[in-house]
């Protein structure tokens, strides 16, 4: 696909007149000032920002739980900027003359540690010069003696010279390897804060125990004066380098329980000894005095992280800090849309290699924020993913030779920067359509096009087929579902049987109902296909064909209510990709669907509240209408009132969208 000199349709022109999404009076994002403080760059996480500010003042620990890309790392770095300025300290490790395997720890003011080490090194350099002179004099003296020593036999002199050369070389080698006492007394600077202007910030994500807690290097030469002194082999951990600062640890649940326990000890005692982390290393014999590590812990992760955390560590954070669940969406208001303009400017400034965006290009980015929110009247807060879209659009603009990023570049970037799941879904749909596994015309008995979600932001079309056979058991009939169904999906299949028995009046006790999800090798989970299952079963029981140019999604209750599901926009896009002209969605999801203008022109969306509405839109012929009447019988006044309220709530979305009546 080429992007150079490609003629764009008028609809993607930056000069097209339409109602603006933002009221910022700019030509490009170059006119937007970018805040210098990280905390001011965070968008949409108002509660988290307020708690971070409180935690900075009082030096509290914070646990941030949320999806990747919502700003957890930025909040951790922002906390380090907000911490009150304290006197930073350098940490020195000095030899212990009484017990070499227990080095001493000394703390001094910031910058003082470097000066102390320099003084010792200067003194050591003088000693080293003297030793080098001696190491040269001794071999020369030996060779002088060998050459001028009186011998009786001339043949013995040759042997004596060879012996002298060997002894001289060995003496020089030993003298060069032996360390003077002044050298072994040079302290090691474990933590150097001389270049720090703010409180230290260290990212311990994925760090092993040695890097996080400190370690002592292995020394293969442990005797004969050739070994490295114990204090020189000590290495500070990130907890020590974060002294008087912030330690950020994402996915903290991936740390081992022993490491989490040691981290808890360091937080409680505000100091932690350094020892060798491997029992097979000579460093395991070394244990320093306690090393200061008074840090603020910012732990982060997703919800499963909480289950993998050490209970005492989480209790410590909760008791002496805050727990924050990161927002995933923010209201779609003019104020928040204006903030996205600043986000685009921040990403351009952060990247430094892409051109700024026009106002119309920013509005196109905002539409993508709406689409990925997957919720009505909302904007997504998954900024990292949208940052990828911004960079892709900028790359296309740069390749196109443009000095600014235009709306056409953003539109092209949506295709270029598709997630892996979406690319897989498109290949999946294309292959199944080529082999006529997915049908988008005609009608068939017991076969339904079901809409599902693949990954986080991609939809697919699955085929659900149902068949009715005489029961294999003389006791009762069963519903048998195949296709690697998960627990929730299996339960939704069982709920369908209650609905069939109640409304059709068909005796299924002597029949087995087989339900198959065609070629779902990776499994099926969730209950959003329960509407499709019920429709396929009703079609198989009554021998009424189902329209194949219709796809559907929705969760079905045992009382026949169609409940909202997730991923409505992505499912609608999957139906379009498969060439399906009509989709049936729950009424509650109507406002969640965000499509491009040309996409809306190609598809009819039918919102439903009850299962009989699904059948009315999907079944063919007069027999289909008769079945619909059976499902309408028995609806209580309470259920009618609930349906009326749902319809009223959906009226704004119904009025703003073109569709065929159900």
For each residue, the residues with C-beta under 8 A, 3 or more apart:
1: 415 416
2: 6
3: 6 396 399 400 409 412
4: 399 400 401
5: 400
6: 2 3
7:
8: 12 13 408 411
9: 12
10: 13 16
11: 16 597 598
12: 8 9 16 407 408 411
13: 8 10 16 407 408
14: 358 359 360 361 406 407 408
15:
16: 10 11 12 13 360
17:
18:
19:
20: 23 359 363
21: 337 363 366 367
22: 334 337 338 340 341 359 362 363 366
23: 20 334 338
24: 32 338 341 359
25:
26: 29 31 32 341 359
27: 31 358 359
28: 31 356 357 358 359 404
29: 26 32 341 344 345 348 356 357 362
30: 345 356
31: 26 27 28
32: 24 26 29 341 342 344 345
33: 345
34: 41 342 345 346 349
35: 40 41 342
36: 40
37: 40 41 78 81
38: 41 42 74 77 78 81
39: 42 49 52 53 75 78 81 82
40: 35 36 37
41: 34 35 37 38 74 78 342 346
42: 38 39 45 48 49 71 74 75 78
43: 71 330 336 339 340 342 343 381 383
44: 71 327 330 336 339 379 381
45: 42 48 49 70 71 75 326 327 381
46: 49 50
47: 50 51 324 327
48: 42 45 51 52 64 71 75 324 326 327
49: 39 42 45 46 52 53 75
50: 46 47 53 54
51: 47 48 54 55 62 322 324
52: 39 48 49 55 56 62 75 78 79 82
53: 39 49 50 56 57 82
54: 50 51 57 58 60 322
55: 51 52 58 59 60 61 62 79 296 321 322
56: 52 53 59 79 82 83 84
57: 53 54 82 84
58: 54 55
59: 55 56 83 296
60: 54 55 296 320 321 322
61: 55 267 296 297 298 299 316 317 320 321 322
62: 51 52 55 75 79 296 297 298 299 317 321 322 323 324
63: 299 300 314 317 318 321 322 323 324
64: 48 72 75 76 298 299 300 301 324 326
65: 300 301 302 303 305 306 323 324 325 326
66: 70 72 300 302 325 326 327 328
67: 70 302 326 328 382
68: 302 382 384
69: 382 383 384 385
70: 45 66 67 326 327 328 381 382 383 384
71: 42 43 44 45 48 74 75 326 381 383
72: 64 66 75 76 250 300 326
73: 76 77 203 248 250 300
74: 38 41 42 71 77 78
75: 39 42 45 48 49 52 62 64 71 72 78 79 298
76: 64 72 73 79 80 201 203 246 248 298 300
77: 38 73 74 80 81 201 246 248
78: 37 38 39 41 42 52 74 75 81 82
79: 52 55 56 62 75 76 82 83 246 296 298
80: 76 77 83 198 199 200 201 245 246
81: 37 38 39 77 78 198 199
82: 39 52 53 56 57 78 79
83: 56 59 79 80 86 198 199 245 246 296
84: 56 57
85: 198 199
86: 83 199 244
87: 109 110 244
88: 109 110 193 196 199 200 243 244
89: 107 108 109 110 191 193 243 244 292
90: 107 108 109 110 111 112 113 114 189 191 192 193 194
91: 105 106 107 113 189 190 191 236 240 243 291 292
92: 105 106 107 108 113 116 117 187 188 189 190
93: 103 104 105 106 187 188 190 231 232 234 288
94: 103 104 105 106 185 187 188 231
95: 100 103 104 184 185 187 229 230 231
96: 99 100 101 102 103 104 231
97: 100
98:
99: 96 102
100: 95 96 97 103 229 230
101: 96 230 285 286 287
102: 96 99 286 287 288 289
103: 93 94 95 96 100 230 231 234 286 288 289
104: 93 94 95 96 231 288 289
105: 91 92 93 94 190 288 289 290 291 292
106: 91 92 93 94 187
107: 89 90 91 92 292
108: 89 90 92 112 113 116
109: 87 88 89 90 112
110: 87 88 89 90 193 194 196
111: 90 114 115 193 194
112: 90 108 109 115 116
113: 90 91 92 108 116 117 187 189 191 192 194
114: 90 111 117 118 189 192 194
115: 111 112 118 119
116: 92 108 112 113 119 120 187
117: 92 113 114 120 121 186 187 188 189
118: 114 115 121 122
119: 115 116 122 123
120: 116 117 123 124 182 185 186 187
121: 117 118 124 125 186
122: 118 119 125 126
123: 119 120 126 127 182
124: 120 121 127 128 180 182 183 186
125: 121 122 128 129
126: 122 123 129 130
127: 123 124 130 131 180 181 182 183
128: 124 125 131 132 180 183
129: 125 126 132 133
130: 126 127 133 134
131: 127 128 134 135 175 178 180
132: 128 129 135 136 176
133: 129 130 136 137
134: 130 131 137 138 175
135: 131 132 138 139 171 172 175 176
136: 132 133 139 140 172
137: 133 134 140 141
138: 134 135 141 142 168 171 172 175
139: 135 136 142 143 168 169 171 172
140: 136 137 143 144 168
141: 137 138 144 145
142: 138 139 145 146 164 167 168 171
143: 139 140 146 147 164 165 168
144: 140 141 147 148
145: 141 142 148 149 164
146: 142 143 149 160 161 163 164
147: 143 144 161 164
148: 144 145
149: 145 146 160
150:
151: 154 156 157 160
152: 156
153: 156 157
154: 151 157 158
155: 158 159
156: 151 152 153 159 160
157: 151 153 154 160 161
158: 154 155 161 162
159: 155 156 162 163
160: 146 149 151 156 157 163 164
161: 146 147 157 158 164 165
162: 158 159 165 166
163: 146 159 160 166 167
164: 142 143 145 146 147 160 161 167 168
165: 143 161 162 168 169
166: 162 163 169 170
167: 142 163 164 170 171
168: 138 139 140 142 143 164 165 171 172
169: 139 165 166 172 173
170: 166 167 173 174
171: 135 138 139 142 167 168 174 175
172: 135 136 138 139 168 169 175 176
173: 169 170 176 177
174: 170 171 177 178
175: 131 134 135 138 171 172 178
176: 132 135 172 173
177: 173 174 225 226
178: 131 174 175 225 226
179: 183 184 225
180: 124 127 128 131 183 184
181: 127 184 185
182: 120 123 124 127 185 186
183: 124 127 128 179 180 186
184: 95 179 180 181 229
185: 94 95 120 181 182
186: 117 120 121 124 182 183
187: 92 93 94 95 106 113 116 117 120 231
188: 92 93 94 117 231 232 234
189: 90 91 92 113 114 117 192
190: 91 92 93 105 234 235 236 240 291
191: 89 90 91 113 236 240 241 243
192: 90 113 114 189 195
193: 88 89 90 110 111 196 200
194: 90 110 111 113 114
195: 192
196: 88 110 193 199 200
197:
198: 80 81 83 85 201
199: 80 81 83 85 86 88 196 244 245 246
200: 80 88 193 196 241 242 243 244 245 246
201: 76 77 80 198 242 245 246 248
202: 238 241 242 245 246 247 248
203: 73 76 248 249 250
204: 207 211 212 238 239 247 248 249
205: 248 249 250 251
206: 250 251 254
207: 204 211 212 238 249
208: 211 212 277
209: 212 213 215 256 258 259 262 277
210: 213 214 215 235 237 277
211: 204 207 208 215 237 238
212: 204 207 208 209 237 238 239 255 259 263
213: 209 210 237 239 259 262 263 266 272 274 277
214: 210 234 235 236 237 239 240 272 274 275 291
215: 209 210 211 235 237 274 275 276 277 283
216: 230 233 234 235 274 275 276 281 283 284 286
217: 228 233 235 281 283
218: 233 276 278 281 282 283
219: 222 227 228 233 282 283
220: 282
221: 224 226 227 228
222: 219 227 282
223: 226 227
224: 221 227
225: 177 178 179
226: 177 178 221 223
227: 219 221 222 223 224
228: 217 219 221 232 233
229: 95 100 184 232 233
230: 95 100 101 103 216 233 234 286
231: 93 94 95 96 103 104 187 188 234 288
232: 93 188 228 229
233: 216 217 218 219 228 229 230 283 286
234: 93 103 188 190 214 216 230 231 274 286 288
235: 190 210 214 215 216 217 274
236: 91 190 191 214 240 241 274 291
237: 210 211 212 213 214 215 240 241 272 274 293
238: 202 204 207 211 212 241 242 247
239: 204 212 213 214 242 243 247 263 266 272 293 295
240: 91 190 191 214 236 237 243 272 274 291 292 293
241: 191 200 202 236 237 238
242: 200 201 202 238 239 245 246 247 293 295
243: 88 89 91 191 200 239 240 292 293 294 295
244: 86 87 88 89 199 200 294 295
245: 80 83 199 200 201 202 242 295 296
246: 76 77 79 80 83 199 200 201 202 242 295 296 297 298
247: 202 204 238 239 242 295 296 297 298
248: 73 76 77 201 202 203 204 205 298 300
249: 203 204 205 207 252 255 297 298 299 300
250: 72 73 203 205 206 300 301
251: 205 206 254 300 301 305
252: 249 255 260 299 300 301 305 309
253: 301 304 305 306 307 308 309
254: 206 251 308
255: 212 249 252 259 260 263
256: 209 259 260
257: 260 261 310
258: 209 261 262
259: 209 212 213 255 256 262 263
260: 252 255 256 257 263 264 309 310 313
261: 257 258 264 265 310 312 313
262: 209 213 258 259 265 266 272
263: 212 213 239 255 259 260 266 267 297 313
264: 260 261 267 268 310 312 313 316
265: 261 262 268 269 272
266: 213 239 262 263 269 270 271 272 293
267: 61 263 264 270 295 297 313 316
268: 264 265 316
269: 265 266 272 290
270: 266 267 292 293 294
271: 266 290 291 292 293 294
272: 213 214 237 239 240 262 265 266 269 290 291 293
273: 287 288 289 290 291
274: 213 214 215 216 234 235 236 237 240 287 288 291
275: 214 215 216 283 284 286 287 288
276: 215 216 218 279 281 282 283 284 285 286
277: 208 209 210 213 215 281 283 284
278: 218 281 283 284
279: 276 284
280: 284
281: 216 217 218 276 277 278 284
282: 218 219 220 222 276 285 286
283: 215 216 217 218 219 233 275 276 277 278 286
284: 216 275 276 277 278 279 280 281
285: 101 276 282
286: 101 102 103 216 230 233 234 275 276 282 283
287: 101 102 273 274 275
288: 93 102 103 104 105 231 234 273 274 275 291
289: 102 103 104 105 273
290: 105 269 271 272 273
291: 91 105 190 214 236 240 271 272 273 274 288
292: 89 91 105 107 240 243 270 271
293: 237 239 240 242 243 266 270 271 272
294: 243 244 270 271
295: 239 242 243 244 245 246 247 267
296: 55 59 60 61 62 79 83 245 246 247
297: 61 62 246 247 249 263 267 317 321
298: 61 62 64 75 76 79 246 247 248 249
299: 61 62 63 64 249 252 309 317
300: 63 64 65 66 72 73 76 248 249 250 251 252 305
301: 64 65 250 251 252 253 304 305 306
302: 65 66 67 68 305
303: 65 306 307
304: 253 301 307 308
305: 65 251 252 253 300 301 302 308 309
306: 65 253 301 303 309 314
307: 253 303 304
308: 253 254 304 305
309: 252 253 260 299 305 306 313 314
310: 257 260 261 264 313 314
311: 314 315
312: 261 264 315 316
313: 260 261 263 264 267 309 310 316 317
314: 63 306 309 310 311 317 318
315: 311 312 318 319
316: 61 264 267 268 312 313 319 320
317: 61 62 63 297 299 313 314 320 321 323
318: 63 314 315 321 323
319: 315 316
320: 60 61 316 317
321: 55 60 61 62 63 297 317 318
322: 51 54 55 60 61 62 63
323: 62 63 65 317 318
324: 47 48 51 62 63 64 65
325: 65 66
326: 45 48 64 65 66 67 70 71 72 381
327: 44 45 47 48 66 70 330 381
328: 66 67 70 380 381 382
329: 373 375 378 379 380 381
330: 43 44 327 336 378 379 381
331: 336 377 378 379
332: 336 337 370 373 377 378 379
333: 336 337
334: 22 23 337 338
335: 338 339
336: 43 44 330 331 332 333 339 340 379
337: 21 22 332 333 334 340 341 366 379
338: 22 23 24 334 335 341 342
339: 43 44 335 336 342 343
340: 22 43 336 337 343 344 362 365 366 369 379
341: 22 24 26 29 32 337 338 344 345 362
342: 32 34 35 41 43 338 339 345 346
343: 43 339 340 346 347 383 386
344: 29 32 340 341 347 348 357 362 365 390
345: 29 30 32 33 34 341 342 348 349 356
346: 34 41 342 343 349 350
347: 343 344 350 351 387 390 391
348: 29 344 345 351 354 355 356 357 390 394
349: 34 345 346 352
350: 346 347
351: 347 348 354 391 394
352: 349
353: 394 398
354: 348 351 390 391 393 394 395 397 398 405
355: 348 394 397 398 402 403 404 405
356: 28 29 30 345 348 404 405
357: 28 29 344 348 361 362 365 390 393 394 404 405 410
358: 14 27 28 361 362 404 405 406 407
359: 14 20 22 24 26 27 28 362 363
360: 14 16 363 364 406 407
361: 14 357 358 364 365 393 404 405 406 407 409 410
362: 22 29 340 341 344 357 358 359 365 366
363: 20 21 22 359 360 366 367 407
364: 360 361 367 368 407 410 411
365: 340 344 357 361 362 368 369 386 389 390 393 410
366: 21 22 337 340 362 363 369 370 379
367: 21 363 364 370 371 594
368: 364 365 371 372 386 389 410 414
369: 340 365 366 372 373 379 380 386
370: 332 366 367 373 378 379 380 594
371: 367 368 569 594
372: 368 369 380 382 385 386 457
373: 329 332 369 370 378 379 380 594
374: 380 457 566 567 568 569 570 592
375: 329 378 592
376: 591 592 653
377: 331 332 591
378: 329 330 331 332 370 373 375
379: 44 329 330 331 332 336 337 340 366 369 370 373
380: 328 329 369 370 372 373 374 386
381: 43 44 45 70 71 326 327 328 329 330
382: 67 68 69 70 328 372 385 386
383: 43 69 70 71 343 386 387
384: 68 69 70 387 388
385: 69 372 382 388 389 419
386: 343 365 368 369 372 380 382 383 389 390
387: 347 383 384 390 391
388: 384 385 391 392 417
389: 365 368 385 386 392 393 410 413 414 417
390: 344 347 348 354 357 365 386 387 393 394
391: 347 351 354 387 388 394 395
392: 388 389 395 396 413 416 417
393: 354 357 361 365 389 390 396 397 405 409 410 412 413
394: 348 351 353 354 355 357 390 391 397 398 405 409
395: 354 391 392 398 399 413
396: 3 392 393 399 400 405 409 412 413 416
397: 354 355 393 394 400 402 404 405 406 409
398: 353 354 355 394 395 401 402
399: 3 4 395 396
400: 3 4 5 396 397 409
401: 4 398
402: 355 397 398 405 406 409
403: 355
404: 28 355 356 357 358 361 397
405: 354 355 356 357 358 361 393 394 396 397 402 409 410
406: 14 358 360 361 397 402 409 410
407: 12 13 14 358 360 361 363 364 410 411
408: 8 12 13 14 411 412
409: 3 361 393 394 396 397 400 402 405 406 412 413
410: 357 361 364 365 368 389 393 405 406 407 413 414
411: 8 12 364 407 408 414 415
412: 3 393 396 408 409 415 416
413: 389 392 393 395 396 409 410 416 417
414: 368 389 410 411 417 418
415: 1 411 412 418
416: 1 392 396 412 413
417: 388 389 392 413 414
418: 414 415 422 423
419: 385 422 423 455 456 457 458
420: 423 424 455
421: 424 425 454 455 456 457 458
422: 418 419 425 426 454 455 457 458
423: 418 419 420 426 427
424: 420 421 427 428 454 458
425: 421 422 428 429 454 455 458 459 460 574 577
426: 422 423 429 430 577
427: 423 424 430 431
428: 424 425 431 432 454 460
429: 425 426 432 433 438 460 461 574 577 578
430: 426 427 433 434
431: 427 428 434 435
432: 428 429 435 437 438 461 463 519
433: 429 430 436 437 438 440 578 579
434: 430 431
435: 431 432
436: 433 439
437: 432 433 463 518 519
438: 429 432 433 449 461 463 578
439: 436 442 444 447 449 548
440: 433 449 548 549 578 579 580 581
441: 548 549
442: 439 548 549
443: 545 546 547 548 620
444: 439 447 545 546 548
445: 539 540 543 544 545 546
446: 465 466 467 536 537 539 540 546
447: 439 444 463 464 465 466 536 539 546 548
448: 463 464 465 532 533 535 536 539 546 552 618
449: 438 439 440 461 462 463 464 532 548 550 551 552 575 578 580
450: 461 462 463 464 517 529 532 533 551 552 553
451: 459 460 461 462 528 551 552 553 571 572 574 575 583
452: 459 460 461 462 524 526 528 529 553 571
453: 456 458 459 460 526 528 566 567 570 571
454: 421 422 424 425 428 458 459 460
455: 419 420 421 422 425 458
456: 419 421 453
457: 372 374 419 421 422 567 570
458: 419 421 422 424 425 453 454 455 570 574
459: 425 451 452 453 454 567 570 571 572 573 574 575
460: 425 428 429 451 452 453 454 574
461: 429 432 438 449 450 451 452 551 574 575 577 578 580
462: 449 450 451 452 517 518 520 524 529 532
463: 432 437 438 447 448 449 450 517 518 519
464: 447 448 449 450 515 516 517 518 529 532 533 536
465: 446 447 448 515 516 518 536
466: 446 447 513 514 515 516 533 536 537 539 540
467: 446 513 514 516 540
468: 511 512 513 514 540 541
469: 472 511 512 514
470: 510 511 512
471: 474 476 477 478 509 510 511 512
472: 469 478 512
473: 476 477 478
474: 471
475:
476: 471 473 509
477: 471 473 508 509 510 511 512 513
478: 471 472 473 512 513
479: 493 494 496 497 512 513 515 537
480: 512 513 514 515
481: 485 489 490 493 514 515 516 517 533
482: 485 514 515 516 517
483: 516 517 518 520 523 524
484: 517 520 521 522 523 524
485: 481 482 489 490 493 517 523 524 525
486: 489 490 523 524 525 526
487: 490 491 525
488: 491 492 525 526 527
489: 481 485 486 492 493 524 525 526 527 529
490: 481 485 486 487 493 494
491: 487 488 494 495 527
492: 488 489 495 496 526 527 529 530 533 555 556
493: 479 481 485 489 490 496 497 515 530 533
494: 479 490 491 497 498
495: 491 492 498 499 530 556 557 558
496: 479 492 493 499 500 530 533 534 537 556
497: 479 493 494 500 501 508 513
498: 494 495 501 502 558
499: 495 496 502 503 534 556 558 559 560 611
500: 496 497 503 504 506 508 534 537 538 541
501: 497 498 504 506 508
502: 498 499 634
503: 499 500 560 611 630 631 633 634
504: 500 501 538 541 542 627 630 631
505: 630
506: 500 501 541 542
507: 510 511
508: 477 497 500 501 511 513 541
509: 471 476 477
510: 470 471 477 507
511: 468 469 470 471 477 507 508
512: 468 469 470 471 472 477 478 479 480
513: 466 467 468 477 478 479 480 497 508 537 540 541
514: 466 467 468 469 480 481 482
515: 464 465 466 479 480 481 482 493 533 536 537
516: 464 465 466 467 481 482 483
517: 450 462 463 464 481 482 483 484 485 520 524 529
518: 437 462 463 464 465 483
519: 432 437 463
520: 462 483 484 517 523 524
521: 484
522: 484
523: 483 484 485 486 520
524: 452 462 483 484 485 486 489 517 520 529
525: 485 486 487 488 489
526: 452 453 486 488 489 492 529 565
527: 488 489 491 492 530 555 556 565
528: 451 452 453 531 553 554 555 565 566 567
529: 450 452 462 464 489 492 517 524 526 532 533 553
530: 492 493 495 496 527 533 534 554 555 556
531: 528 534 535 552 553 554 555 556 562 584 611 614
532: 448 449 450 462 464 529 535 536 552 553
533: 448 450 464 466 481 492 493 496 515 529 530 536 537 556
534: 496 499 500 530 531 537 538 556 611 614
535: 448 531 532 538 539 546 552 614 615 618 619
536: 446 447 448 464 465 466 515 532 533 539 540 546
537: 446 466 479 496 500 513 515 533 534 540 541
538: 500 504 534 535 541 542 544 615 619 627
539: 445 446 447 448 466 535 536 542 543 544 545 546 619
540: 445 446 466 467 468 513 536 537 543
541: 468 500 504 506 508 513 537 538
542: 504 506 538 539 623 627
543: 445 539 540
544: 445 538 539 619 620 621 623 624 627
545: 443 444 445 539 619 620 621
546: 443 444 445 446 447 448 535 536 539 550 618 619 620
547: 443 550 582 618 619 620
548: 439 440 441 442 443 444 447 449
549: 440 441 442 580 581 582
550: 449 546 547 580 581 582 583 584 617 618
551: 449 450 451 461 571 575 578 580 582 583 584
552: 448 449 450 451 531 532 535 583 584 585 614 618
553: 450 451 452 528 529 531 532 565 568 571 583 584 585 586
554: 528 530 531 562 563 564 565 584 585 586 608 614
555: 492 527 528 530 531 562 563 564 565 586
556: 492 495 496 499 527 530 531 533 534 560 561 562 563 611
557: 495 560 561 563
558: 495 498 499
559: 499 639
560: 499 503 556 557 610 611 612 631 635
561: 556 557 609 610 611 639 642
562: 531 554 555 556 586 587 608 609 610 611 613 614
563: 554 555 556 557 586 588
564: 554 555 586 588 589 592
565: 526 527 528 553 554 555 568 586 589
566: 374 453 528
567: 374 453 457 459 528 570 571
568: 374 553 565 571 572 585 589 592 593
569: 371 374 572 573 592 593 594 595
570: 374 453 457 458 459 567 573 574
571: 451 452 453 459 551 553 567 568 574 575 583 585
572: 451 459 568 569 575 576 583 585 593 595 599 603 605
573: 459 569 570 576 577 595 599
574: 425 429 451 458 459 460 461 570 571 577 578
575: 449 451 459 461 551 571 572 578 580 583 603
576: 572 573 579 580 599 602 603
577: 425 426 429 461 573 574
578: 429 433 438 440 449 461 551 574 575
579: 433 440 576
580: 440 449 461 549 550 551 575 576 583 603
581: 440 549 550 602 603 604
582: 547 549 550 551 603 604 605 606 617 660
583: 451 550 551 552 553 571 572 575 580 603 604 605 606
584: 531 550 551 552 553 554 606 608 614 617 618 662
585: 552 553 554 568 571 572 589 590 593 605 606 607 608
586: 553 554 555 562 563 564 565 589 590 607 608 609
587: 562 590 607 608 609 646 647 650
588: 563 564 646 649 650
589: 564 565 568 585 586 592 593 607
590: 585 586 587 593 605 607 650 653 654 657
591: 376 377 650 652 653
592: 374 375 376 564 568 569 589
593: 568 569 572 585 589 590 605
594: 367 370 371 373 569
595: 569 572 573 599 600 603
596: 599 600
597: 11 600 601
598: 11 601 602
599: 572 573 576 595 596 602 603
600: 595 596 597 603 657 658
601: 597 598
602: 576 581 598 599
603: 572 575 576 580 581 582 583 595 599 600
604: 581 582 583 659 660
605: 572 582 583 585 590 593 657 659
606: 582 583 584 585 613 617 659 660 661 662
607: 585 586 587 589 590 650 654 659 662
608: 554 562 584 585 586 587 611 613 614 617 662
609: 561 562 586 587 613 643 646 647
610: 560 561 562 613 614 631 632 635 639 643
611: 499 503 531 534 556 560 561 562 608 614 615 631
612: 560 615 616 628 631 632
613: 562 606 608 609 610 616 617 662
614: 531 534 535 552 554 562 584 608 610 611 617 618
615: 535 538 611 612 618 619 624 627 628 631
616: 612 613 619 624 625 628 662
617: 550 582 584 606 608 613 614 662
618: 448 535 546 547 550 552 584 614 615
619: 535 538 539 544 545 546 547 615 616 623 624 625 627 628
620: 443 544 545 546 547 624
621: 544 545 624 625
622: 625 626
623: 542 544 619 626 627
624: 544 615 616 619 620 621 627 628
625: 616 619 621 622 628 629
626: 622 623 629 630
627: 504 538 542 544 615 619 623 624 630 631
628: 612 615 616 619 624 625 631 632
629: 625 626 632 633
630: 503 504 505 626 627 633
631: 503 504 560 610 611 612 615 627 628
632: 610 612 628 629 635
633: 503 629 630
634: 502 503
635: 560 610 632 639 640
636: 639 640
637: 640 641
638: 641 642
639: 559 561 610 635 636 642 643
640: 635 636 637 643 644
641: 637 638 644 645
642: 561 638 639 645 646
643: 609 610 639 640 646 647
644: 640 641 647 648
645: 641 642 648 649
646: 587 588 609 642 643 649 650
647: 587 609 643 644 650 651
648: 644 645 651
649: 588 645 646
650: 587 588 590 591 607 646 647 653 654
651: 647 648 654 655
652: 591 655 656
653: 376 590 591 650 656 657
654: 590 607 650 651 657 659
655: 651 652
656: 652 653
657: 590 600 605 653 654
658: 600
659: 604 605 606 607 654
660: 582 604 606
661: 606
662: 584 606 607 608 613 616 617
